[in-house]
Amino acid sequence: MKYVLLLPSFLLLMLLSSCSTSGAGIDVCVVIEPILISRDDVLTEGTARQILIHNEFYERICVTS
């Protein structure tokens, strides 16, 4: 029964905390850079896929905007 009474308080707390911002004004393009690989690097298929996803994200967010 007491959990039912606490539920509205927890929901209100979650709603209020979701409205807060952290790091406002920080440009993500300053923080991330494309990952460059050299000819000497040995990559697994999974690592190469993750690098491609990261670099495509960088292109989409930082270069085309």
MARMITOR-831808 format. One record per residue (C-alpha): residue in one letter; x, z negated, y negated. Coordinates in nm, 3 decimals, decimal comma, m for minus. Example, Ala and Ser with C-alpha at 12.3 -4.5 7.8 and 13.67 -1.06 7.14 Angstrom:
// residues 2
['A' [1,230 m0,780 0,450]]
['S' [1,367 m0,714 0,106]]
//
This chain:
// residues 65
['M' [0,000 0,000 0,000]]
['K' [0,277 m0,086 m0,245]]
['Y' [0,440 0,254 m0,175]]
['V' [0,122 0,424 m0,294]]
['L' [0,150 0,234 m0,620]]
['L' [0,516 0,335 m0,664]]
['L' [0,454 0,704 m0,597]]
['P' [0,329 0,790 m0,950]]
['S' [0,633 0,617 m1,099]]
['F' [0,871 0,818 m0,880]]
['L' [0,692 1,142 m0,963]]
['L' [0,712 1,068 m1,335]]
['L' [1,081 0,984 m1,303]]
['M' [1,148 1,313 m1,122]]
['L' [0,961 1,511 m1,386]]
['L' [1,147 1,345 m1,672]]
['S' [1,487 1,389 m1,512]]
['S' [1,423 1,756 m1,436]]
['C' [1,377 1,824 m1,807]]
['S' [1,720 1,694 m1,899]]
['T' [2,006 1,935 m1,948]]
['S' [2,370 1,886 m1,877]]
['G' [2,646 2,102 m2,010]]
['A' [2,431 2,270 m2,271]]
['G' [2,619 2,538 m2,455]]
['I' [2,877 2,597 m2,180]]
['D' [2,923 2,965 m2,103]]
['V' [2,954 3,017 m1,728]]
['C' [3,173 3,324 m1,787]]
['V' [3,441 3,098 m1,934]]
['V' [3,445 2,891 m1,616]]
['I' [3,432 3,159 m1,346]]
['E' [3,649 3,467 m1,305]]
['P' [3,650 3,747 m1,051]]
['I' [3,854 3,673 m0,741]]
['L' [4,141 3,916 m0,702]]
['I' [4,312 3,976 m0,370]]
['S' [4,656 4,119 m0,310]]
['R' [4,768 4,357 m0,039]]
['D' [4,943 4,068 0,135]]
['D' [4,623 3,863 0,174]]
['V' [4,468 3,846 0,519]]
['L' [4,093 3,798 0,500]]
['T' [3,833 3,724 0,758]]
['E' [3,506 3,914 0,735]]
['G' [3,330 3,599 0,611]]
['T' [3,585 3,536 0,336]]
['A' [3,570 3,896 0,221]]
['R' [3,188 3,875 0,208]]
['Q' [3,202 3,555 0,001]]
['I' [3,451 3,709 m0,243]]
['L' [3,228 4,016 m0,277]]
['I' [2,923 3,799 m0,348]]
['H' [3,117 3,598 m0,607]]
['N' [3,253 3,908 m0,781]]
['E' [2,912 4,080 m0,783]]
['F' [2,763 3,765 m0,939]]
['Y' [3,034 3,771 m1,205]]
['E' [2,966 4,139 m1,278]]
['R' [2,591 4,086 m1,301]]
['I' [2,610 3,778 m1,523]]
['C' [2,920 3,832 m1,738]]
['V' [2,989 4,204 m1,766]]
['T' [2,645 4,360 m1,794]]
['S' [2,498 4,105 m2,035]]
//
